[in-house]
Amino acid sequence: MLTNSTILITGGTGSFGHAFVKATLAKYDPRRLIIFSRDEMKQWEMAKLYGSDRRVRFFIGDVRDKDRLSRALHGVDFVVHAAATKIVPTAEYNPFECVKTNIFGAMNLIDAAIDQGVKKVVALSTDKASNPANLYGATKLASDKLFVAGNSYAASGNTSFSVVRYGNVMGSRGSVIPFFLSLADKGILPITDERMTRFMISLDQGVDLVWRAFDDMVGGEIYVKKIPSMKILDIARAVLPNAKFDMVGIRPGEKLHEQMIGTEDAPYTYEYDDYYKILPAIHSWNEDPARINDGNLVSPDFIYSSDNNAEFMSEEQLRGWIRENLNIVGKI
């Protein structure tokens, strides 16, 4: 589907963008792959990696600017929406800025994509959008709802919107692994709460989920990858086996456990081999055979959270992953 197409990724200089661009160029050979972001220095650094590749283009712009988005989307077939204000404490202390990017930015992208005749849009979401306890999660829940409803807004147009949702990306700049590694020489690691658990997903798995969404989507689906969980103490011990712990308490807006599917979504959630799919409650789209495909409806009380997960990653598994990926941990 993506072969010989034009793809644009918002927020494309982030951790996911780096992984998506590299993997998509190798697997699908798109005609053009446009990195849309507002940070010129990150674009400059990224351009050094692809300077000789004529398929890769860079476009300075902000999702808050609808006119700039509309210009960038001219002739684009597929969009991956990765731009967001993501750091939980940053959003708590700068709420207006978070709303402008995560909600107004989503509205601008939906409008511009429909106006420019984009075929499919996949938006990146987060576990924090399920039963949100902080502003970041609340804005991403609103964003998810906007992208789902965007399929109705497109009416008879040819633009479809879907969402992918996943938790902590192992080794990304904002994750706890590089943070713990940076403190390893001190021998003491700060722990917010010893009961805390987190989902664990690699960037490659995140990219694969976006590809799957593009291939499978009709419109309005939220895709949730099946991934393992880890206890925060096990993550710390994987980084530093003999670490001492400093209990610092949960930060403003932080959850004890991550949740990606709540009981409210269970009546519309279908299970597949390696992922779940939450179907839209509006317009009876959750009863559409094309959207259900070969999925099985989960139980009415189903919850998918990091503490009740059937699969947990061990200290040794994470330690092995860190050894294999140390050259990229925290770099992008």
Beta strands, then each sheet from edge to edge (+ up, - down):
strand 1: 6-10
strand 2: 32-37
strand 3: 56-60
strand 4: 78-81
strand 5: 120-126
strand 6: 160-166
strand 7: 188-191
strand 8: 197-199
strand 9: 222-225
strand 10: 229-231
strand 11: 244-247
strand 12: 259-261
strand 13: 269-271
strand 14: 275-278
strand 15: 296-297
strand 16: 304-305
sheet 1: 3+ 2+ 1+ 4+ 5+ 6+ 9+ 14- 13+ 15-
sheet 2: 7+ 11+
sheet 3: 8+ 10-
sheet 4: 12+ 16-
end
